[in-house]
Amino acid sequence: AGMWAQLLDALWALPLEKRIFAAVLLFSWTVYLWETFLAQRQRRVYRTTTHVPKELGQIMDSETFEKSRLYQLDKSTFSFWSGLYSEAEGTIILLFGGIPYLWNFSGVFCRRAGFGPEYEITQSLMFLFLATLFSALTGLPWSLYNTFVIEEKHGFNQQTLGFFAKDALKKFIVTQCILLPVTSLLLYIIKIGGDYFFIYAWLFTLVVSLVLVTIYADYIAPLFDKFIPLPEGTLKEEIEVMAKNIDFPLTKVYVVEGSKRSSHSNAYFYGFFKNKRIVLFDTLLEDYSILNKDHQEETSIEPQNIGEGENPETKAKVRTKKQGCKNEEVLAVLGHELGHWKLGHTVKNIVISQMNSFLCFFLFAMLISRKELFAAFGFYDSQPTLIGLMIIFQFIFSPYNEVLSFCLTVLSRRFEFQADAFAKKLGKAKDLYSALIKLNKDNLGFPVSDWLFSMWHYSHPPLLERLQALQDSKQD
């Protein structure tokens, strides 16, 4: 306590801009150390829980349990080193004036292209492009290691190096095509908006977010993955009947070839008003998964021929067991997802997000004129709007963002229980119970967690808690 008191006294004696800078760094490292502490608690669980707990005996076999434990240990180690690098990189950038340096470099580049200091938005876009390029390049080795070492080692990666490179380049280009025009318009609105610019800026971001949600699955996602209509058959008919029974305005059901990049499973719905679509990953569907087709062909393939005739974009993985869920289980998973819609969780999340966005823009309007904030990060002679957005939203709001993130995590867990209960009302408790076990097994989820780590991080309740609630449902 005495050391902290001395530290706070020393900070208070500094000029205001120095206090702001020191407080930002101190809070950033405090959050990092807290996250590391939580991760170490969870890592201890991975190390010490080497046998299937008694209450999991009917859910998980010892082989899968051990595979899951080793997978999560590797992910935990990777997370520690990548997190340490990220924190160290951010600290070095702040301490050595990386942000003003990149801003000035962008200005030099723009002036050579014929754009003077009055073209602040042009300079801002150059700064943003270079910053995102730097982030992509420094993050690339970590992404490569995660994909081709950890995910590969544990049987999840389905990508070749060429597919990965093409995918990464495509993501960067698509991101720039969205980010740069949106940012330029936002900066322009802030510039010309007058005293109430924060209202116009918020309305603009609201419209952009709604447009992106609307067009993402139809125009953006297909740039990366192949979407095909779910073939006519029993599953499609049952999905349509279930949607009709709960008044879900379903228009189309798609299957996405998620197995081209990973064997992890997922499902979601999208669209507004009377135009809803459901998307199922092929890895979720036992009858449609390419990985299961590979599995079925194993008996007719000699060991020395495995890998020959390999799809140039997808690696064939030898799997010992089928992946995915039966039709009844898929319907139960969809019952859970549609429960989020029926119970208004999607709308509630949008409302919370937009309330938060409005509050942040309002506070930004209150703070943007404070020169001390810019001086704290090395901007003594200018106050660029983009830099103001970065300083205030990323650094000044960081304590608020941490609290908000925790509250949303707690709310998300509550929503998940409610969606499970909705699936129960549809008579899907038994099938959802078995589906959750299968999905946990397919994704090598570790079913034992430290309570503090779980409380802080898990947006979905731990598996045992969900199964217990469904078990009660089944007994009901």
Phi, psi and omega in degrees: 000320179296322179295317179295323179295318178295320180296315179296321178297318180296319179296319183294336180282347181282160171300157187304315182295327178290323178296319179298312182298314181296320180296320178297312179297316181297317180293320180300315180287328176298315178297317180299315180294324176296315179296321179294319177300314178297317181297323179293324176297316179291324179296324177297324177296316179300320184286321189269335181271084187261353178234153181296121177300154185305318184289349179257003186304324182271357186253321190224131176278161187295327180295312179296321179301316181291320176300316179298317181299315181292322178298313181292327175297315179296318178296322179295318178297315178300316181298322179298309184290320179292323178293319178296317178299314182299316180293318179295318179299313180298320180294317179297318179300317180290314184295324184260016174068038182296326182290308177296327178298314181293326177295314179294321178298320178297322178295318178298315180299316181293320180296323177293334178271002177096011180251115183279185182300336181290346179267065184295321182295320177298315178296323179297319180292322176296318178300315182295319179298313181293322180294317179289328175295315178300315180297318180296318182289319180287334178275346184299312180301323179292320178294319178298315181296317181297319183284311190263358174244298185288304181296324178295313182302324185258012169084016182263327185290132177241006187264147166272167179297323179295318178297318180300313182296315179297320180295316181295318179295318180297318178299318181295316181295314180298318179301315180295322181295334177267313188296314186293311178298318181297316180296318181298318178292320178297315179297321179295318179297317179297322182293319187258000189283348180070208185293335183251031182299331184295330178290315180293321179296319179294316179299321179297313180294328176297312180298316181299315182296320179293320178295316181296319178298322183290317186267348188304303186291332183273328188236335183262306181304321179296346175292338185248329183225154180273125177252128177232146177299140175299125183301151177301142180161188185300315183299314180297317179299318182290324176297315180296321179295315180298317179298318181295322182295333180252012177064031175279120186283069183285133177247323182213154174234125182245154168244128179252138182281069178294339182291351177291336182241331184201158177263008173291153186250157178193167174202147178202168173232160181207172179109158181246156172056237187263025185227069182262141176234149176248136178240125178246130173287139181298335179290345177278337189259114181301325185277348186239351186293128175300325181297324178288329175295320175300318181297319182292333183274352185298325184293338182256008181247127176290148183305321183288346182263354181299129180103340179287144181070023183295137174305129184298340182252351183224130178279137174278126180252134175277117182245140183273340182224152179292148180249156174100183187243154173288165183305317180297323180287323175299317178297324178293318177298317178294325176301320175296312182296318179290337174299322176301320179289311185297325182272002175078016182296321180298313179295318179299318179296320178295317179297314179299316180300317183285327173297317177296316180299316179297316179300317181295318178293324177296314179293325176300318178297327179286333189256340190299336181274357181280108183295334182297327179296317178291318180297327180300334182248020172093010179255091185267331187251353181213157178229073181298139183298317180299319179295322176299316177301316181295312183297312186285312183288322186272320187256307185292323181276001187301320176298316178299318181297323178295316179295315180298317181300318179296316180298320179291327176296316177298316180297319180299318179298320178298316178299321181296317177299319180295321178293323175298317180296326177295317177299325176300316182296335177278359181082024185253012186302312182297315182289324177293323177304309181290326179295318179298321178295316180296315181295321177298320180291314180299323183267004182052045174286138180268121190277003179246131183220150172290136188297323183285319177298315180298314182299322185278327191250327192281113175282342174248143179299151175304151185306314184298323180293320179292319180294322179297317178297320179288327177298316176300321180297317182295322179290327177301000000 
